Amino acid sequence: MKNKWKIAFWISLLLLVITAATGLYSVVDQAVTLTYMKEGYSDTEADLETLIQIIEQTDQSKQGIEILLKDHRLFEYMDFKTDTVGLERILLIFSNDSLKSVEKQW
């Protein structure tokens, strides 16, 4: 009779540990996912604000946009010598040194 109780105890303990570990993993996974999603939303909002500034404050020429973006945190990685300039999640495509289109990067 004692043997059955010992087996039942260890099986119950094992199930409890597995359930607790699965719950902990689920909570941590959700927290990480929400953090990355929040980061993505903030990048998208930053791109939107930058686009609003470009449309409102420049004549949409490459030189005007370059001057406006000098304070952007990623300015050192932008190459204005090419016809495509990447921001956070969008690409500014130029033709004849004026803004032709805006495309999403991914």
N, C-alpha and C positions, 0 to 999 in steps of 0.2 A: 504494500500500500504506500509506503514512504517513497518508493521509487517513482510512482506515477506523479506524485506531487512535485518531486524534483524536476522531472522532465517537463511537466506543465509550466513550472516556474521559469525554467530556462527558455522555453519556447516563447512564453509571454514576454520575458525580458528582451529577447531577440527581436520580436515583433515591435515592441515599444521603441527600441533603439533605431530600427529601420524606419519606422514611422516618423520619429523625431528628426532623423537625418534627412529624410525626404522633405519634410516640412521646412527645415532650415535651408536646404538647398533651394527650394522654391522661393522663399522669401529673399534670399541673397540674389538669386537670378533676376527676380522682378525688380529689385532695387538697382541693380546694374543696368538693366534694360531701360528703366525710367531715366536714369542719369544720362545715358547716351542719347535717348530720345530728346531730353531737355537740351542737351548740347546741340543736337541737330536743329531744333527749333530756333535756338538763339542764333545759329549761323544763318539760317534762312531769314530771320528777322533783320539781321545785320545787312544781308545782301539787299533786302527790300528797301531798307533805309538808304543804302548807298545808291541804289537805282533812282530813288526819289530825288536825292541830291543831284545826281547826274542830269536828270531830266529838267529839274527846276533851275539849277544854277549854272549850267553850261550850255554852249551852243552845239553840244554833242560832237565836238571835234576831238581828235585824239589828244592834242595838246591841252585843251581845256579840261578834259577828263583826267589827264595825268596830273595837272596842277591841283585839281580837286582831291585826288586820291593820295597826295603826298603824306597826309596824316593817317592814312589807313594802316592798320597794324600789319598787313601783309604786303605793303608797298615794295619792300626790298626784294620780294619774290616775283613781282610783276615785271614782265618784259614788254615794254612799249615799242620795241623795234619790230615786233612781229604784228600780224594782223589780228591775232587773238590774244586777249588778256583775260586771265582767270582771276576771279575773286574767290569767295569761299565756295559757293556751290553753283555759280553761274559763269558763263563765258561771254565777254564782250567781243563781238566780231566787227572789225573795221573794214571799210572799203574806201580807198582814196582818202585816207585819214579822217573819215567821219564814221560815226557809229552806224553800222548797217543792221545788226540784229543782236539780240540777247538770247542765249540758249542755256538751258539747265545742263549742268555738268554730269550729274548722276541722280 
